[in-house]
Amino acid sequence: QRSSKHRSQKGSDDDIVMLKIQVTDTGCGIPSERISTIFQPYSQSKLSDYRKHGGTGLGLSILSGITNAMGGTIRCHSVEGDGATFVVRIPIQVVTYQCDGVVKQQHSTE
């Protein structure tokens, strides 16, 4: 049986990196006057979308809540009739630790 010694060291603010997730679709796009409301619960870009595509209008609201809780941001850019691009940015702290004499790094959202 092998035993390992672990020593972790929390990074400083300089060890923060931004995780960027970008999703682009080629759907119908979102009218500019509706972009400010699409992150609210039960919201959809057009009232007729529910009948056409289904869904509850909760997905972006949940994503926004999780992103905000992690200290991140979510943005949307859309051209009606030409799709939309969503960009999520979440700060991730780089944690350095030593295991059996080898220094390793991992990313943490804590």
PyMOL commands that place a pseudoatom at each C-alpha (Angstrom):
pseudoatom trace, name=CA, resn=GLN, resi=1, chain=A, elem=C, hetatm=0, pos=[0.000, 0.000, 0.000]
pseudoatom trace, name=CA, resn=ARG, resi=2, chain=A, elem=C, hetatm=0, pos=[1.444, 3.294, -1.108]
pseudoatom trace, name=CA, resn=SER, resi=3, chain=A, elem=C, hetatm=0, pos=[0.801, 6.492, 0.754]
pseudoatom trace, name=CA, resn=SER, resi=4, chain=A, elem=C, hetatm=0, pos=[0.971, 9.943, -0.766]
pseudoatom trace, name=CA, resn=LYS, resi=5, chain=A, elem=C, hetatm=0, pos=[1.634, 13.249, 0.901]
pseudoatom trace, name=CA, resn=HIS, resi=6, chain=A, elem=C, hetatm=0, pos=[-0.435, 16.112, -0.487]
pseudoatom trace, name=CA, resn=ARG, resi=7, chain=A, elem=C, hetatm=0, pos=[0.184, 19.765, 0.173]
pseudoatom trace, name=CA, resn=SER, resi=8, chain=A, elem=C, hetatm=0, pos=[-2.052, 22.317, -1.501]
pseudoatom trace, name=CA, resn=GLN, resi=9, chain=A, elem=C, hetatm=0, pos=[-1.518, 26.023, -1.764]
pseudoatom trace, name=CA, resn=LYS, resi=10, chain=A, elem=C, hetatm=0, pos=[-4.304, 28.368, -2.676]
pseudoatom trace, name=CA, resn=GLY, resi=11, chain=A, elem=C, hetatm=0, pos=[-3.294, 30.774, -5.389]
pseudoatom trace, name=CA, resn=SER, resi=12, chain=A, elem=C, hetatm=0, pos=[-3.291, 34.543, -5.215]
pseudoatom trace, name=CA, resn=ASP, resi=13, chain=A, elem=C, hetatm=0, pos=[-5.530, 36.839, -7.229]
pseudoatom trace, name=CA, resn=ASP, resi=14, chain=A, elem=C, hetatm=0, pos=[-2.804, 36.767, -9.894]
pseudoatom trace, name=CA, resn=ASP, resi=15, chain=A, elem=C, hetatm=0, pos=[-3.584, 33.078, -10.389]
pseudoatom trace, name=CA, resn=ILE, resi=16, chain=A, elem=C, hetatm=0, pos=[-7.079, 33.762, -11.722]
pseudoatom trace, name=CA, resn=VAL, resi=17, chain=A, elem=C, hetatm=0, pos=[-7.760, 32.847, -15.338]
pseudoatom trace, name=CA, resn=MET, resi=18, chain=A, elem=C, hetatm=0, pos=[-10.980, 33.404, -17.247]
pseudoatom trace, name=CA, resn=LEU, resi=19, chain=A, elem=C, hetatm=0, pos=[-12.768, 30.411, -18.734]
pseudoatom trace, name=CA, resn=LYS, resi=20, chain=A, elem=C, hetatm=0, pos=[-14.608, 31.521, -21.865]
pseudoatom trace, name=CA, resn=ILE, resi=21, chain=A, elem=C, hetatm=0, pos=[-17.416, 29.435, -23.341]
pseudoatom trace, name=CA, resn=GLN, resi=22, chain=A, elem=C, hetatm=0, pos=[-18.916, 30.679, -26.591]
pseudoatom trace, name=CA, resn=VAL, resi=23, chain=A, elem=C, hetatm=0, pos=[-21.915, 29.125, -28.300]
pseudoatom trace, name=CA, resn=THR, resi=24, chain=A, elem=C, hetatm=0, pos=[-23.241, 30.309, -31.660]
pseudoatom trace, name=CA, resn=ASP, resi=25, chain=A, elem=C, hetatm=0, pos=[-26.425, 29.105, -33.314]
pseudoatom trace, name=CA, resn=THR, resi=26, chain=A, elem=C, hetatm=0, pos=[-27.866, 29.749, -36.741]
pseudoatom trace, name=CA, resn=GLY, resi=27, chain=A, elem=C, hetatm=0, pos=[-31.472, 29.987, -35.608]
pseudoatom trace, name=CA, resn=CYS, resi=28, chain=A, elem=C, hetatm=0, pos=[-33.958, 32.802, -36.059]
pseudoatom trace, name=CA, resn=GLY, resi=29, chain=A, elem=C, hetatm=0, pos=[-32.033, 35.251, -33.882]
pseudoatom trace, name=CA, resn=ILE, resi=30, chain=A, elem=C, hetatm=0, pos=[-33.376, 37.426, -31.097]
pseudoatom trace, name=CA, resn=PRO, resi=31, chain=A, elem=C, hetatm=0, pos=[-34.921, 40.856, -31.641]
pseudoatom trace, name=CA, resn=SER, resi=32, chain=A, elem=C, hetatm=0, pos=[-32.709, 43.532, -30.052]
pseudoatom trace, name=CA, resn=GLU, resi=33, chain=A, elem=C, hetatm=0, pos=[-35.541, 44.773, -27.833]
pseudoatom trace, name=CA, resn=ARG, resi=34, chain=A, elem=C, hetatm=0, pos=[-35.895, 41.257, -26.308]
pseudoatom trace, name=CA, resn=ILE, resi=35, chain=A, elem=C, hetatm=0, pos=[-32.220, 40.575, -25.482]
pseudoatom trace, name=CA, resn=SER, resi=36, chain=A, elem=C, hetatm=0, pos=[-32.492, 42.323, -22.100]
pseudoatom trace, name=CA, resn=THR, resi=37, chain=A, elem=C, hetatm=0, pos=[-35.320, 39.963, -21.054]
pseudoatom trace, name=CA, resn=ILE, resi=38, chain=A, elem=C, hetatm=0, pos=[-34.136, 36.546, -22.256]
pseudoatom trace, name=CA, resn=PHE, resi=39, chain=A, elem=C, hetatm=0, pos=[-32.281, 35.808, -18.999]
pseudoatom trace, name=CA, resn=GLN, resi=40, chain=A, elem=C, hetatm=0, pos=[-35.465, 36.215, -16.939]
pseudoatom trace, name=CA, resn=PRO, resi=41, chain=A, elem=C, hetatm=0, pos=[-37.412, 33.080, -15.930]
pseudoatom trace, name=CA, resn=TYR, resi=42, chain=A, elem=C, hetatm=0, pos=[-40.055, 31.864, -18.401]
pseudoatom trace, name=CA, resn=SER, resi=43, chain=A, elem=C, hetatm=0, pos=[-38.853, 34.261, -21.084]
pseudoatom trace, name=CA, resn=GLN, resi=44, chain=A, elem=C, hetatm=0, pos=[-38.512, 33.421, -24.750]
pseudoatom trace, name=CA, resn=SER, resi=45, chain=A, elem=C, hetatm=0, pos=[-37.284, 35.589, -27.593]
pseudoatom trace, name=CA, resn=LYS, resi=46, chain=A, elem=C, hetatm=0, pos=[-40.706, 35.615, -29.269]
pseudoatom trace, name=CA, resn=LEU, resi=47, chain=A, elem=C, hetatm=0, pos=[-44.076, 34.691, -27.849]
pseudoatom trace, name=CA, resn=SER, resi=48, chain=A, elem=C, hetatm=0, pos=[-44.694, 32.335, -30.764]
pseudoatom trace, name=CA, resn=ASP, resi=49, chain=A, elem=C, hetatm=0, pos=[-41.462, 30.396, -29.987]
pseudoatom trace, name=CA, resn=TYR, resi=50, chain=A, elem=C, hetatm=0, pos=[-43.138, 28.291, -27.317]
pseudoatom trace, name=CA, resn=ARG, resi=51, chain=A, elem=C, hetatm=0, pos=[-45.661, 26.874, -29.750]
pseudoatom trace, name=CA, resn=LYS, resi=52, chain=A, elem=C, hetatm=0, pos=[-43.062, 26.397, -32.491]
pseudoatom trace, name=CA, resn=HIS, resi=53, chain=A, elem=C, hetatm=0, pos=[-40.012, 25.106, -30.576]
pseudoatom trace, name=CA, resn=GLY, resi=54, chain=A, elem=C, hetatm=0, pos=[-41.335, 24.141, -27.121]
pseudoatom trace, name=CA, resn=GLY, resi=55, chain=A, elem=C, hetatm=0, pos=[-39.418, 24.698, -23.920]
pseudoatom trace, name=CA, resn=THR, resi=56, chain=A, elem=C, hetatm=0, pos=[-40.214, 26.566, -20.752]
pseudoatom trace, name=CA, resn=GLY, resi=57, chain=A, elem=C, hetatm=0, pos=[-37.953, 29.585, -21.105]
pseudoatom trace, name=CA, resn=LEU, resi=58, chain=A, elem=C, hetatm=0, pos=[-35.923, 28.579, -18.040]
pseudoatom trace, name=CA, resn=GLY, resi=59, chain=A, elem=C, hetatm=0, pos=[-32.632, 27.481, -19.617]
pseudoatom trace, name=CA, resn=LEU, resi=60, chain=A, elem=C, hetatm=0, pos=[-30.965, 30.880, -19.981]
pseudoatom trace, name=CA, resn=SER, resi=61, chain=A, elem=C, hetatm=0, pos=[-32.285, 31.999, -16.592]
pseudoatom trace, name=CA, resn=ILE, resi=62, chain=A, elem=C, hetatm=0, pos=[-30.701, 28.963, -14.907]
pseudoatom trace, name=CA, resn=LEU, resi=63, chain=A, elem=C, hetatm=0, pos=[-27.451, 29.464, -16.827]
pseudoatom trace, name=CA, resn=SER, resi=64, chain=A, elem=C, hetatm=0, pos=[-27.391, 33.121, -15.836]
pseudoatom trace, name=CA, resn=GLY, resi=65, chain=A, elem=C, hetatm=0, pos=[-27.960, 32.288, -12.158]
pseudoatom trace, name=CA, resn=ILE, resi=66, chain=A, elem=C, hetatm=0, pos=[-25.171, 29.701, -12.074]
pseudoatom trace, name=CA, resn=THR, resi=67, chain=A, elem=C, hetatm=0, pos=[-22.790, 31.988, -13.964]
pseudoatom trace, name=CA, resn=ASN, resi=68, chain=A, elem=C, hetatm=0, pos=[-23.490, 34.902, -11.595]
pseudoatom trace, name=CA, resn=ALA, resi=69, chain=A, elem=C, hetatm=0, pos=[-23.069, 32.663, -8.525]
pseudoatom trace, name=CA, resn=MET, resi=70, chain=A, elem=C, hetatm=0, pos=[-19.616, 31.701, -9.829]
pseudoatom trace, name=CA, resn=GLY, resi=71, chain=A, elem=C, hetatm=0, pos=[-18.670, 35.373, -10.242]
pseudoatom trace, name=CA, resn=GLY, resi=72, chain=A, elem=C, hetatm=0, pos=[-18.937, 35.270, -14.018]
pseudoatom trace, name=CA, resn=THR, resi=73, chain=A, elem=C, hetatm=0, pos=[-20.807, 37.031, -16.769]
pseudoatom trace, name=CA, resn=ILE, resi=74, chain=A, elem=C, hetatm=0, pos=[-23.006, 36.016, -19.686]
pseudoatom trace, name=CA, resn=ARG, resi=75, chain=A, elem=C, hetatm=0, pos=[-23.595, 38.109, -22.785]
pseudoatom trace, name=CA, resn=CYS, resi=76, chain=A, elem=C, hetatm=0, pos=[-25.649, 37.696, -25.933]
pseudoatom trace, name=CA, resn=HIS, resi=77, chain=A, elem=C, hetatm=0, pos=[-25.143, 39.171, -29.374]
pseudoatom trace, name=CA, resn=SER, resi=78, chain=A, elem=C, hetatm=0, pos=[-27.807, 38.486, -31.953]
pseudoatom trace, name=CA, resn=VAL, resi=79, chain=A, elem=C, hetatm=0, pos=[-28.952, 39.572, -35.368]
pseudoatom trace, name=CA, resn=GLU, resi=80, chain=A, elem=C, hetatm=0, pos=[-32.605, 38.820, -35.983]
pseudoatom trace, name=CA, resn=GLY, resi=81, chain=A, elem=C, hetatm=0, pos=[-32.906, 36.239, -38.753]
pseudoatom trace, name=CA, resn=ASP, resi=82, chain=A, elem=C, hetatm=0, pos=[-29.212, 35.338, -38.462]
pseudoatom trace, name=CA, resn=GLY, resi=83, chain=A, elem=C, hetatm=0, pos=[-28.774, 33.505, -35.122]
pseudoatom trace, name=CA, resn=ALA, resi=84, chain=A, elem=C, hetatm=0, pos=[-27.229, 34.402, -31.798]
pseudoatom trace, name=CA, resn=THR, resi=85, chain=A, elem=C, hetatm=0, pos=[-23.906, 34.103, -29.972]
pseudoatom trace, name=CA, resn=PHE, resi=86, chain=A, elem=C, hetatm=0, pos=[-23.753, 33.599, -26.202]
pseudoatom trace, name=CA, resn=VAL, resi=87, chain=A, elem=C, hetatm=0, pos=[-20.493, 34.182, -24.327]
pseudoatom trace, name=CA, resn=VAL, resi=88, chain=A, elem=C, hetatm=0, pos=[-20.015, 32.979, -20.746]
pseudoatom trace, name=CA, resn=ARG, resi=89, chain=A, elem=C, hetatm=0, pos=[-16.899, 34.039, -18.798]
pseudoatom trace, name=CA, resn=ILE, resi=90, chain=A, elem=C, hetatm=0, pos=[-16.133, 32.429, -15.444]
pseudoatom trace, name=CA, resn=PRO, resi=91, chain=A, elem=C, hetatm=0, pos=[-13.108, 33.206, -13.250]
pseudoatom trace, name=CA, resn=ILE, resi=92, chain=A, elem=C, hetatm=0, pos=[-11.124, 30.080, -12.405]
pseudoatom trace, name=CA, resn=GLN, resi=93, chain=A, elem=C, hetatm=0, pos=[-8.403, 30.030, -9.761]
pseudoatom trace, name=CA, resn=VAL, resi=94, chain=A, elem=C, hetatm=0, pos=[-5.242, 28.077, -10.561]
pseudoatom trace, name=CA, resn=VAL, resi=95, chain=A, elem=C, hetatm=0, pos=[-4.292, 25.927, -7.575]
pseudoatom trace, name=CA, resn=THR, resi=96, chain=A, elem=C, hetatm=0, pos=[-0.794, 24.532, -7.275]
pseudoatom trace, name=CA, resn=TYR, resi=97, chain=A, elem=C, hetatm=0, pos=[-0.219, 21.446, -5.162]
pseudoatom trace, name=CA, resn=GLN, resi=98, chain=A, elem=C, hetatm=0, pos=[2.570, 18.990, -4.486]
pseudoatom trace, name=CA, resn=CYS, resi=99, chain=A, elem=C, hetatm=0, pos=[2.060, 15.236, -4.498]
pseudoatom trace, name=CA, resn=ASP, resi=100, chain=A, elem=C, hetatm=0, pos=[4.960, 12.839, -3.910]
pseudoatom trace, name=CA, resn=GLY, resi=101, chain=A, elem=C, hetatm=0, pos=[7.424, 15.643, -4.623]
pseudoatom trace, name=CA, resn=VAL, resi=102, chain=A, elem=C, hetatm=0, pos=[5.881, 16.559, -7.994]
pseudoatom trace, name=CA, resn=VAL, resi=103, chain=A, elem=C, hetatm=0, pos=[4.342, 20.015, -8.355]
pseudoatom trace, name=CA, resn=LYS, resi=104, chain=A, elem=C, hetatm=0, pos=[1.025, 19.930, -10.229]
pseudoatom trace, name=CA, resn=GLN, resi=105, chain=A, elem=C, hetatm=0, pos=[-1.607, 22.504, -11.123]
pseudoatom trace, name=CA, resn=GLN, resi=106, chain=A, elem=C, hetatm=0, pos=[-5.352, 22.290, -11.320]
pseudoatom trace, name=CA, resn=HIS, resi=107, chain=A, elem=C, hetatm=0, pos=[-8.139, 24.779, -11.843]
pseudoatom trace, name=CA, resn=SER, resi=108, chain=A, elem=C, hetatm=0, pos=[-10.755, 25.491, -9.227]
pseudoatom trace, name=CA, resn=THR, resi=109, chain=A, elem=C, hetatm=0, pos=[-13.963, 27.528, -9.224]
pseudoatom trace, name=CA, resn=GLU, resi=110, chain=A, elem=C, hetatm=0, pos=[-13.906, 27.938, -5.431]
for i in range(1, 110): cmd.bond("trace and resi %d" % i, "trace and resi %d" % (i + 1))
show_as sticks, trace
zoom trace
